[in-house]
Every structure is written in structure tokens, then in C-alpha cells.
Amino acid sequence: MSKKSIGDDGVTDSQAGMNHIPDLSENGVSLQPVQARTIALVVAVAFFMQAESQ
């Protein structure tokens, strides 16, 4: 995988994305799988950009 250089951040982002999808469903927000994946991707990219800028 090309994200090995990111280290723990890459793992944390993917885990956070997976955890956020069921959490949104449990909170009563009905999201389609595509929308949930898009949100998770945006969140992961935002974290990655933040880590790169620091």
C-alpha cells in the first residue's frame, strides 16, 4: 500500500471512517452507503491534509 509512509495516521483515518458510518446510522441519520463513504473519504482527506500541513 502506498500509504505506509503515513504510518499510524493512515490507519486511524480508515478506522475512524469505518466507525463514523454506523454511528451516524445509530444517531437516526439515514445515509445511503455511497453518501456515508463520501463523508468518510472527505474526513480522511481532511485529516491527511492537516497532517501534511503541520
C-alpha distance matrix in Angstrom:
0.0 3.8 5.5 6.1 9.3 10.5 11.1 13.4 13.9 10.6 11.6 15.1 14.7 13.1 15.8 18.4 17.8 18.3 21.3 22.9 23.3 25.7 27.4 28.4 29.8 31.7 33.2 34.8 32.7 32.1 29.0 27.7 24.2 23.3 24.8 23.2 19.7 20.7 22.0 18.9 16.9 19.6 19.7 16.0 16.4 19.6 18.3 15.6 18.4 20.7 18.5 18.1 21.9 23.0
3.8 0.0 3.8 5.6 7.2 8.8 10.5 13.4 13.1 10.2 12.4 15.5 14.6 13.9 17.0 19.0 18.4 19.6 22.5 23.6 24.3 27.0 28.4 29.1 30.9 32.9 34.0 35.6 33.2 32.9 29.6 28.5 25.2 23.8 25.0 23.6 20.1 20.5 21.7 18.9 16.4 18.5 18.8 15.1 14.7 17.8 16.7 13.5 15.9 18.4 16.2 15.2 18.9 20.3
5.5 3.8 0.0 3.8 5.4 5.5 7.3 9.9 9.4 6.5 9.1 11.9 11.2 11.0 14.0 15.8 15.6 17.1 19.7 20.8 21.9 24.6 25.6 26.5 28.5 30.3 31.2 33.1 30.9 30.8 27.8 27.1 23.9 22.8 23.6 21.8 18.6 19.0 19.6 16.6 14.4 16.3 16.0 12.2 12.3 15.1 13.4 10.5 13.3 15.3 13.0 12.7 16.5 17.5
6.1 5.6 3.8 0.0 3.8 5.4 5.5 8.7 9.6 7.7 9.2 12.4 12.8 12.7 15.0 17.2 17.7 18.8 21.0 22.6 24.0 26.3 27.2 28.6 30.6 32.0 33.1 35.2 33.3 33.4 30.5 30.0 26.7 25.9 26.7 24.6 21.5 22.3 22.6 19.4 17.6 19.6 18.8 15.0 15.5 17.9 15.6 12.9 15.8 17.2 14.3 14.2 18.0 18.3
9.3 7.2 5.4 3.8 0.0 3.8 5.4 9.1 9.4 8.6 11.1 13.4 13.7 14.6 16.9 18.5 19.2 20.9 22.8 24.1 25.8 28.3 28.8 30.0 32.3 33.7 34.5 36.7 34.6 35.0 32.1 31.9 28.8 27.8 28.1 26.2 23.3 23.5 23.6 20.6 18.6 19.9 19.0 15.4 15.2 17.1 14.8 11.8 14.1 15.3 12.1 11.5 15.2 15.4
10.5 8.8 5.5 5.4 3.8 0.0 3.8 6.5 5.8 5.6 8.5 10.2 10.3 11.9 14.1 15.2 16.1 18.1 19.8 20.7 22.8 25.3 25.5 26.7 29.2 30.5 31.1 33.4 31.3 32.0 29.2 29.3 26.4 25.5 25.5 23.4 20.8 20.9 20.5 17.5 15.9 17.0 15.6 12.1 12.3 13.9 11.2 8.5 11.3 12.2 9.0 9.3 13.0 13.1
11.1 10.5 7.3 5.5 5.4 3.8 0.0 3.8 5.5 5.8 7.1 9.0 10.5 11.7 13.1 14.7 16.2 17.7 19.0 20.6 22.8 24.8 25.1 26.7 29.1 30.0 30.8 33.4 31.7 32.4 29.9 30.1 27.1 26.7 26.8 24.3 21.8 22.5 22.0 18.6 17.6 19.0 17.2 13.8 14.9 16.2 13.1 11.2 14.4 14.6 11.3 12.4 15.9 15.2
13.4 13.4 9.9 8.7 9.1 6.5 3.8 0.0 3.8 5.5 5.2 6.0 8.6 10.1 10.5 11.9 14.2 15.5 16.2 18.0 20.4 22.2 22.1 24.1 26.5 27.1 27.9 30.7 29.3 30.2 28.0 28.6 25.7 25.7 25.5 22.7 20.7 21.7 20.6 17.1 16.9 18.2 15.8 12.8 14.7 15.5 12.0 11.3 14.7 14.2 11.3 13.5 16.5 15.5
13.9 13.1 9.4 9.6 9.4 5.8 5.5 3.8 0.0 3.8 5.5 5.0 6.0 8.7 9.8 10.2 12.1 14.2 15.0 16.1 18.6 20.9 20.6 22.1 24.8 25.6 26.1 28.7 27.0 28.0 25.7 26.4 23.8 23.4 22.9 20.3 18.4 18.8 17.6 14.4 14.0 14.8 12.4 9.4 11.1 11.7 8.2 7.7 11.1 10.7 8.1 10.6 13.5 12.9
10.6 10.2 6.5 7.7 8.6 5.6 5.8 5.5 3.8 0.0 3.8 5.5 5.2 6.3 8.6 9.9 10.7 12.6 14.3 15.4 17.3 19.8 20.2 21.5 23.8 25.1 25.9 28.2 26.2 26.8 24.2 24.3 21.4 21.0 20.9 18.5 16.0 16.8 16.2 12.8 11.9 13.6 11.8 8.3 10.0 11.8 9.1 7.8 11.5 12.3 10.1 11.8 15.1 15.4
11.6 12.4 9.1 9.2 11.1 8.5 7.1 5.2 5.5 3.8 0.0 3.8 5.5 5.3 6.1 8.4 9.9 10.8 12.2 14.2 16.1 17.9 18.5 20.3 22.4 23.3 24.5 26.9 25.4 26.0 23.7 23.9 20.8 21.1 21.2 18.3 16.1 17.6 16.9 13.2 13.2 15.3 13.2 10.1 12.7 14.3 11.5 11.1 14.9 15.2 13.2 15.3 18.5 18.3
15.1 15.5 11.9 12.4 13.4 10.2 9.0 6.0 5.0 5.5 3.8 0.0 3.8 5.6 5.1 5.9 8.5 9.9 10.3 11.9 14.5 16.3 16.1 18.1 20.5 21.1 21.9 24.6 23.2 24.3 22.3 23.1 20.4 20.8 20.3 17.2 15.7 17.0 15.5 12.0 12.8 14.2 11.3 9.0 12.0 12.7 9.6 10.4 14.0 13.6 12.0 14.9 17.5 17.0
14.7 14.6 11.2 12.8 13.7 10.3 10.5 8.6 6.0 5.2 5.5 3.8 0.0 3.8 5.5 5.0 6.1 8.7 9.8 10.4 12.7 15.3 15.2 16.4 19.0 20.2 20.8 23.1 21.2 22.1 19.7 20.4 17.8 17.8 17.1 14.3 12.6 13.5 12.1 8.6 9.0 10.4 7.9 5.2 8.5 9.6 7.1 8.0 11.6 11.8 11.0 13.5 16.1 16.4
13.1 13.9 11.0 12.7 14.6 11.9 11.7 10.1 8.7 6.3 5.3 5.6 3.8 0.0 3.8 5.4 5.1 6.3 8.6 10.0 11.3 13.7 14.6 15.9 17.8 19.3 20.5 22.5 20.7 21.0 18.5 18.6 15.6 15.8 15.9 13.0 10.8 12.6 12.0 8.2 8.7 11.3 9.6 7.0 10.3 12.2 10.5 10.8 14.4 15.2 14.4 16.5 19.3 19.8
15.8 17.0 14.0 15.0 16.9 14.1 13.1 10.5 9.8 8.6 6.1 5.1 5.5 3.8 0.0 3.8 5.4 5.1 6.1 8.6 10.4 11.9 12.5 14.6 16.4 17.3 18.7 21.1 19.8 20.4 18.5 19.1 16.3 17.3 17.2 13.7 12.5 14.7 13.5 9.8 11.5 13.8 11.4 9.6 13.3 14.5 12.4 13.5 17.0 17.1 16.3 18.9 21.5 21.5
18.4 19.0 15.8 17.2 18.5 15.2 14.7 11.9 10.2 9.9 8.4 5.9 5.0 5.4 3.8 0.0 3.8 5.5 5.0 6.0 8.9 10.8 10.4 12.2 14.7 15.5 16.2 18.8 17.4 18.5 16.7 17.9 15.7 16.6 15.7 12.2 11.7 13.3 11.2 8.0 10.3 11.7 8.8 8.1 11.9 12.3 10.4 12.5 15.6 15.2 15.1 18.0 20.1 20.1
17.8 18.4 15.6 17.7 19.2 16.1 16.2 14.2 12.1 10.7 9.9 8.5 6.1 5.1 5.4 3.8 0.0 3.8 5.5 5.3 6.7 9.6 10.1 10.9 13.2 14.9 15.7 17.6 15.7 16.2 13.9 14.7 12.3 12.9 12.1 8.8 7.9 9.7 8.1 4.6 7.2 9.3 7.3 6.9 10.5 11.6 10.8 12.5 15.4 15.9 16.2 18.6 20.7 21.4
18.3 19.6 17.1 18.8 20.9 18.1 17.7 15.5 14.2 12.6 10.8 9.9 8.7 6.3 5.1 5.5 3.8 0.0 3.8 5.6 5.8 7.6 9.2 10.7 12.0 13.4 15.2 17.0 15.6 15.7 13.7 14.1 11.4 12.9 12.9 9.3 8.6 11.6 10.6 7.4 10.0 12.6 11.0 10.4 14.0 15.4 14.4 15.9 18.9 19.5 19.5 21.9 24.2 24.7
21.3 22.5 19.7 21.0 22.8 19.8 19.0 16.2 15.0 14.3 12.2 10.3 9.8 8.6 6.1 5.0 5.5 3.8 0.0 3.8 5.6 6.1 6.5 9.0 10.6 11.1 12.7 15.1 14.3 15.2 14.0 15.3 13.3 15.3 14.6 10.8 11.3 13.8 11.9 9.2 12.5 14.3 11.9 12.1 15.8 16.3 15.0 17.2 20.1 20.0 20.1 23.0 24.9 25.0
22.9 23.6 20.8 22.6 24.1 20.7 20.6 18.0 16.1 15.4 14.2 11.9 10.4 10.0 8.6 6.0 5.3 5.6 3.8 0.0 3.8 5.8 5.0 6.2 8.8 9.9 10.5 12.8 11.4 12.7 11.4 13.3 12.0 13.6 12.0 8.4 9.7 11.6 9.0 7.3 11.0 12.0 9.8 11.1 14.5 14.5 14.0 16.6 19.0 18.8 19.6 22.4 24.0 24.4
23.3 24.3 21.9 24.0 25.8 22.8 22.8 20.4 18.6 17.3 16.1 14.5 12.7 11.3 10.4 8.9 6.7 5.8 5.6 3.8 0.0 3.9 5.4 5.4 6.6 8.9 10.2 11.5 9.9 10.0 8.4 9.9 8.4 10.6 9.5 5.8 7.7 10.3 8.6 7.5 11.1 12.6 11.5 12.7 15.8 16.5 16.5 18.7 21.0 21.4 22.3 24.8 26.5 27.2
25.7 27.0 24.6 26.3 28.3 25.3 24.8 22.2 20.9 19.8 17.9 16.3 15.3 13.7 11.9 10.8 9.6 7.6 6.1 5.8 3.9 0.0 3.8 5.4 5.0 6.1 8.6 10.1 9.8 10.0 9.7 11.4 10.3 13.3 12.5 9.1 11.2 14.0 12.4 11.3 14.8 16.4 15.0 16.1 19.4 19.9 19.6 21.9 24.4 24.5 25.2 27.9 29.6 30.1
27.4 28.4 25.6 27.2 28.8 25.5 25.1 22.1 20.6 20.2 18.5 16.1 15.2 14.6 12.5 10.4 10.1 9.2 6.5 5.0 5.4 3.8 0.0 3.8 5.4 5.1 6.2 8.9 8.9 10.6 10.9 13.4 13.0 15.5 13.9 10.6 13.0 15.1 12.6 11.8 15.6 16.4 14.4 16.1 19.4 19.1 18.7 21.5 23.8 23.3 24.3 27.2 28.5 28.7
28.4 29.1 26.5 28.6 30.0 26.7 26.7 24.1 22.1 21.5 20.3 18.1 16.4 15.9 14.6 12.2 10.9 10.7 9.0 6.2 5.4 5.4 3.8 0.0 3.8 5.5 5.2 6.7 5.5 7.4 7.7 10.8 11.3 13.5 11.2 8.5 11.7 13.2 10.7 11.0 14.7 15.1 13.7 16.0 18.8 18.5 18.8 21.7 23.5 23.3 24.8 27.4 28.5 29.1
29.8 30.9 28.5 30.6 32.3 29.2 29.1 26.5 24.8 23.8 22.4 20.5 19.0 17.8 16.4 14.7 13.2 12.0 10.6 8.8 6.6 5.0 5.4 3.8 0.0 3.8 5.4 5.4 5.2 5.6 7.0 9.7 10.4 13.4 11.8 9.5 12.7 14.8 13.0 13.4 16.9 17.8 16.8 18.8 21.7 21.8 22.1 24.7 26.7 26.7 28.0 30.6 31.9 32.6
31.7 32.9 30.3 32.0 33.7 30.5 30.0 27.1 25.6 25.1 23.3 21.1 20.2 19.3 17.3 15.5 14.9 13.4 11.1 9.9 8.9 6.1 5.1 5.5 3.8 0.0 3.8 5.3 7.3 8.7 10.7 13.4 14.0 17.1 15.5 12.9 16.0 18.1 15.9 15.9 19.6 20.4 18.8 20.8 23.9 23.6 23.5 26.4 28.5 28.1 29.2 32.1 33.3 33.6
33.2 34.0 31.2 33.1 34.5 31.1 30.8 27.9 26.1 25.9 24.5 21.9 20.8 20.5 18.7 16.2 15.7 15.2 12.7 10.5 10.2 8.6 6.2 5.2 5.4 3.8 0.0 3.8 5.7 8.6 10.9 14.3 15.4 17.9 15.6 13.4 16.8 18.2 15.5 16.1 19.8 19.9 18.2 20.7 23.6 22.8 23.0 26.1 27.7 27.1 28.7 31.6 32.4 32.6
34.8 35.6 33.1 35.2 36.7 33.4 33.4 30.7 28.7 28.2 26.9 24.6 23.1 22.5 21.1 18.8 17.6 17.0 15.1 12.8 11.5 10.1 8.9 6.7 5.4 5.3 3.8 0.0 3.8 6.1 9.3 12.6 14.6 17.1 14.8 13.4 17.1 18.3 16.1 17.3 20.8 20.9 19.9 22.5 25.1 24.5 25.2 28.1 29.6 29.3 31.1 33.8 34.6 35.2
32.7 33.2 30.9 33.3 34.6 31.3 31.7 29.3 27.0 26.2 25.4 23.2 21.2 20.7 19.8 17.4 15.7 15.6 14.3 11.4 9.9 9.8 8.9 5.5 5.2 7.3 5.7 3.8 0.0 3.8 6.2 9.8 12.0 14.0 11.4 10.4 14.1 14.9 12.9 14.6 17.8 17.7 17.1 19.9 22.2 21.7 22.8 25.6 26.9 26.9 28.8 31.2 32.0 32.9
32.1 32.9 30.8 33.4 35.0 32.0 32.4 30.2 28.0 26.8 26.0 24.3 22.1 21.0 20.4 18.5 16.2 15.7 15.2 12.7 10.0 10.0 10.6 7.4 5.6 8.7 8.6 6.1 3.8 0.0 3.8 6.8 9.5 11.7 9.8 9.4 13.0 14.1 13.0 14.8 17.7 18.1 18.2 20.6 22.7 22.9 24.1 26.5 27.9 28.4 30.3 32.4 33.4 34.6
29.0 29.6 27.8 30.5 32.1 29.2 29.9 28.0 25.7 24.2 23.7 22.3 19.7 18.5 18.5 16.7 13.9 13.7 14.0 11.4 8.4 9.7 10.9 7.7 7.0 10.7 10.9 9.3 6.2 3.8 0.0 3.8 6.3 8.0 6.1 6.0 9.5 10.5 9.9 11.8 14.4 15.0 15.5 17.8 19.7 20.2 21.7 23.7 25.1 26.0 27.8 29.7 30.8 32.3
27.7 28.5 27.1 30.0 31.9 29.3 30.1 28.6 26.4 24.3 23.9 23.1 20.4 18.6 19.1 17.9 14.7 14.1 15.3 13.3 9.9 11.4 13.4 10.8 9.7 13.4 14.3 12.6 9.8 6.8 3.8 0.0 3.8 5.4 5.3 6.2 8.6 9.9 10.7 12.3 14.2 15.5 16.6 18.3 20.0 21.1 22.7 24.3 25.8 27.1 28.7 30.3 31.7 33.5
24.2 25.2 23.9 26.7 28.8 26.4 27.1 25.7 23.8 21.4 20.8 20.4 17.8 15.6 16.3 15.7 12.3 11.4 13.3 12.0 8.4 10.3 13.0 11.3 10.4 14.0 15.4 14.6 12.0 9.5 6.3 3.8 0.0 3.8 5.5 5.0 6.1 8.5 9.9 10.4 12.1 14.2 15.2 16.2 18.1 19.8 21.0 22.2 24.1 25.6 26.8 28.3 30.1 31.8
23.3 23.8 22.8 25.9 27.8 25.5 26.7 25.7 23.4 21.0 21.1 20.8 17.8 15.8 17.3 16.6 12.9 12.9 15.3 13.6 10.6 13.3 15.5 13.5 13.4 17.1 17.9 17.1 14.0 11.7 8.0 5.4 3.8 0.0 3.8 5.5 5.1 6.1 8.7 9.8 10.4 12.2 14.2 15.2 16.3 18.2 19.9 20.8 22.2 24.2 25.6 26.6 28.4 30.5
24.8 25.0 23.6 26.7 28.1 25.5 26.8 25.5 22.9 20.9 21.2 20.3 17.1 15.9 17.2 15.7 12.1 12.9 14.6 12.0 9.5 12.5 13.9 11.2 11.8 15.5 15.6 14.8 11.4 9.8 6.1 5.3 5.5 3.8 0.0 3.8 5.4 5.0 6.2 8.6 9.7 10.5 12.3 14.1 15.2 16.4 18.4 19.8 20.9 22.5 24.3 25.6 26.9 28.9
23.2 23.6 21.8 24.6 26.2 23.4 24.3 22.7 20.3 18.5 18.3 17.2 14.3 13.0 13.7 12.2 8.8 9.3 10.8 8.4 5.8 9.1 10.6 8.5 9.5 12.9 13.4 13.4 10.4 9.4 6.0 6.2 5.0 5.5 3.8 0.0 3.8 5.4 5.2 6.2 8.5 9.9 10.6 12.2 14.2 15.3 16.6 18.2 19.9 21.1 22.6 24.3 25.8 27.4
19.7 20.1 18.6 21.5 23.3 20.8 21.8 20.7 18.4 16.0 16.1 15.7 12.6 10.8 12.5 11.7 7.9 8.6 11.3 9.7 7.7 11.2 13.0 11.7 12.7 16.0 16.8 17.1 14.1 13.0 9.5 8.6 6.1 5.1 5.4 3.8 0.0 3.8 5.5 5.0 6.0 8.6 9.8 10.3 12.1 14.0 15.2 16.2 18.1 19.8 20.9 22.2 24.2 25.9
20.7 20.5 19.0 22.3 23.5 20.9 22.5 21.7 18.8 16.8 17.6 17.0 13.5 12.6 14.7 13.3 9.7 11.6 13.8 11.6 10.3 14.0 15.1 13.2 14.8 18.1 18.2 18.3 14.9 14.1 10.5 9.9 8.5 6.1 5.0 5.4 3.8 0.0 3.8 5.4 5.0 6.1 8.6 9.8 10.4 12.1 14.2 15.1 16.3 18.2 19.9 20.8 22.4 24.5
22.0 21.7 19.6 22.6 23.6 20.5 22.0 20.6 17.6 16.2 16.9 15.5 12.1 12.0 13.5 11.2 8.1 10.6 11.9 9.0 8.6 12.4 12.6 10.7 13.0 15.9 15.5 16.1 12.9 13.0 9.9 10.7 9.9 8.7 6.2 5.2 5.5 3.8 0.0 3.8 5.4 5.1 6.1 8.5 9.8 10.4 12.3 14.1 15.2 16.4 18.3 19.9 21.1 22.8
18.9 18.9 16.6 19.4 20.6 17.5 18.6 17.1 14.4 12.8 13.2 12.0 8.6 8.2 9.8 8.0 4.6 7.4 9.2 7.3 7.5 11.3 11.8 11.0 13.4 15.9 16.1 17.3 14.6 14.8 11.8 12.3 10.4 9.8 8.6 6.2 5.0 5.4 3.8 0.0 3.8 5.5 5.1 6.1 8.6 9.8 10.6 12.2 14.2 15.3 16.5 18.3 20.0 21.5
16.9 16.4 14.4 17.6 18.6 15.9 17.6 16.9 14.0 11.9 13.2 12.8 9.0 8.7 11.5 10.3 7.2 10.0 12.5 11.0 11.1 14.8 15.6 14.7 16.9 19.6 19.8 20.8 17.8 17.7 14.4 14.2 12.1 10.4 9.7 8.5 6.0 5.0 5.4 3.8 0.0 3.8 5.4 5.0 6.1 8.5 9.9 10.4 12.1 14.1 15.2 16.3 18.2 20.2
19.6 18.5 16.3 19.6 19.9 17.0 19.0 18.2 14.8 13.6 15.3 14.2 10.4 11.3 13.8 11.7 9.3 12.6 14.3 12.0 12.6 16.4 16.4 15.1 17.8 20.4 19.9 20.9 17.7 18.1 15.0 15.5 14.2 12.2 10.5 9.9 8.6 6.1 5.1 5.5 3.8 0.0 3.8 5.5 5.1 6.0 8.6 9.8 10.4 12.2 14.2 15.2 16.4 18.5
19.7 18.8 16.0 18.8 19.0 15.6 17.2 15.8 12.4 11.8 13.2 11.3 7.9 9.6 11.4 8.8 7.3 11.0 11.9 9.8 11.5 15.0 14.4 13.7 16.8 18.8 18.2 19.9 17.1 18.2 15.5 16.6 15.2 14.2 12.3 10.6 9.8 8.6 6.1 5.1 5.4 3.8 0.0 3.8 5.5 5.0 6.2 8.6 9.9 10.6 12.3 14.3 15.5 16.9
16.0 15.1 12.2 15.0 15.4 12.1 13.8 12.8 9.4 8.3 10.1 9.0 5.2 7.0 9.6 8.1 6.9 10.4 12.1 11.1 12.7 16.1 16.1 16.0 18.8 20.8 20.7 22.5 19.9 20.6 17.8 18.3 16.2 15.2 14.1 12.2 10.3 9.8 8.5 6.1 5.0 5.5 3.8 0.0 3.8 5.4 5.2 6.1 8.6 9.9 10.6 12.3 14.3 15.7
16.4 14.7 12.3 15.5 15.2 12.3 14.9 14.7 11.1 10.0 12.7 12.0 8.5 10.3 13.3 11.9 10.5 14.0 15.8 14.5 15.8 19.4 19.4 18.8 21.7 23.9 23.6 25.1 22.2 22.7 19.7 20.0 18.1 16.3 15.2 14.2 12.1 10.4 9.8 8.6 6.1 5.1 5.5 3.8 0.0 3.8 5.4 4.9 6.0 8.5 9.8 10.4 12.2 14.4
19.6 17.8 15.1 17.9 17.1 13.9 16.2 15.5 11.7 11.8 14.3 12.7 9.6 12.2 14.5 12.3 11.6 15.4 16.3 14.5 16.5 19.9 19.1 18.5 21.8 23.6 22.8 24.5 21.7 22.9 20.2 21.1 19.8 18.2 16.4 15.3 14.0 12.1 10.4 9.8 8.5 6.0 5.0 5.4 3.8 0.0 3.8 5.4 5.2 6.1 8.6 9.9 10.7 12.6
18.3 16.7 13.4 15.6 14.8 11.2 13.1 12.0 8.2 9.1 11.5 9.6 7.1 10.5 12.4 10.4 10.8 14.4 15.0 14.0 16.5 19.6 18.7 18.8 22.1 23.5 23.0 25.2 22.8 24.1 21.7 22.7 21.0 19.9 18.4 16.6 15.2 14.2 12.3 10.6 9.9 8.6 6.2 5.2 5.4 3.8 0.0 3.8 5.5 5.1 6.2 8.6 10.0 10.9
15.6 13.5 10.5 12.9 11.8 8.5 11.2 11.3 7.7 7.8 11.1 10.4 8.0 10.8 13.5 12.5 12.5 15.9 17.2 16.6 18.7 21.9 21.5 21.7 24.7 26.4 26.1 28.1 25.6 26.5 23.7 24.3 22.2 20.8 19.8 18.2 16.2 15.1 14.1 12.2 10.4 9.8 8.6 6.1 4.9 5.4 3.8 0.0 3.8 5.4 5.1 6.2 8.7 10.2
18.4 15.9 13.3 15.8 14.1 11.3 14.4 14.7 11.1 11.5 14.9 14.0 11.6 14.4 17.0 15.6 15.4 18.9 20.1 19.0 21.0 24.4 23.8 23.5 26.7 28.5 27.7 29.6 26.9 27.9 25.1 25.8 24.1 22.2 20.9 19.9 18.1 16.3 15.2 14.2 12.1 10.4 9.9 8.6 6.0 5.2 5.5 3.8 0.0 3.8 5.5 5.1 6.2 8.8
20.7 18.4 15.3 17.2 15.3 12.2 14.6 14.2 10.7 12.3 15.2 13.6 11.8 15.2 17.1 15.2 15.9 19.5 20.0 18.8 21.4 24.5 23.3 23.3 26.7 28.1 27.1 29.3 26.9 28.4 26.0 27.1 25.6 24.2 22.5 21.1 19.8 18.2 16.4 15.3 14.1 12.2 10.6 9.9 8.5 6.1 5.1 5.4 3.8 0.0 3.8 5.5 5.3 6.5
18.5 16.2 13.0 14.3 12.1 9.0 11.3 11.3 8.1 10.1 13.2 12.0 11.0 14.4 16.3 15.1 16.2 19.5 20.1 19.6 22.3 25.2 24.3 24.8 28.0 29.2 28.7 31.1 28.8 30.3 27.8 28.7 26.8 25.6 24.3 22.6 20.9 19.9 18.3 16.5 15.2 14.2 12.3 10.6 9.8 8.6 6.2 5.1 5.5 3.8 0.0 3.8 5.6 5.5
18.1 15.2 12.7 14.2 11.5 9.3 12.4 13.5 10.6 11.8 15.3 14.9 13.5 16.5 18.9 18.0 18.6 21.9 23.0 22.4 24.8 27.9 27.2 27.4 30.6 32.1 31.6 33.8 31.2 32.4 29.7 30.3 28.3 26.6 25.6 24.3 22.2 20.8 19.9 18.3 16.3 15.2 14.3 12.3 10.4 9.9 8.6 6.2 5.1 5.5 3.8 0.0 3.8 5.6
21.9 18.9 16.5 18.0 15.2 13.0 15.9 16.5 13.5 15.1 18.5 17.5 16.1 19.3 21.5 20.1 20.7 24.2 24.9 24.0 26.5 29.6 28.5 28.5 31.9 33.3 32.4 34.6 32.0 33.4 30.8 31.7 30.1 28.4 26.9 25.8 24.2 22.4 21.1 20.0 18.2 16.4 15.5 14.3 12.2 10.7 10.0 8.7 6.2 5.3 5.6 3.8 0.0 3.8
23.0 20.3 17.5 18.3 15.4 13.1 15.2 15.5 12.9 15.4 18.3 17.0 16.4 19.8 21.5 20.1 21.4 24.7 25.0 24.4 27.2 30.1 28.7 29.1 32.6 33.6 32.6 35.2 32.9 34.6 32.3 33.5 31.8 30.5 28.9 27.4 25.9 24.5 22.8 21.5 20.2 18.5 16.9 15.7 14.4 12.6 10.9 10.2 8.8 6.5 5.5 5.6 3.8 0.0
